[in-house]
Amino acid sequence: MQSKDEQIGFHKGSLAVLAKEQEAFMQMLSLVQQFMQAHIKALKDLGVDIEAEMKKAQTAMKNQQKQEKSIDERLG
């Protein structure tokens, strides 16, 4: 069994590692968002209506979810 001081050290170390992981994740997320914005801008410059495309994708996803739910209900 570990002593209280060992347990405290373990948890503090774990938090330090997780904080670094969180920082790296946030940097990665920032890069992904920058790339997405660059692609959105390029599509807009090419005349693509991003909002209309997003609405189409959302409608398609909703329809797919309804179909999956219907299948689940029939099987369940």
Secondary structure, DSSP 8 states (H G I E B T S, - for coil): ---HHHHHHHHHHHHHHHHHHHHHHHHHHHHHHHHHHHHHHHHHHTT--HHHHHHHHHHHHHHHHHHHHHHHHHH-
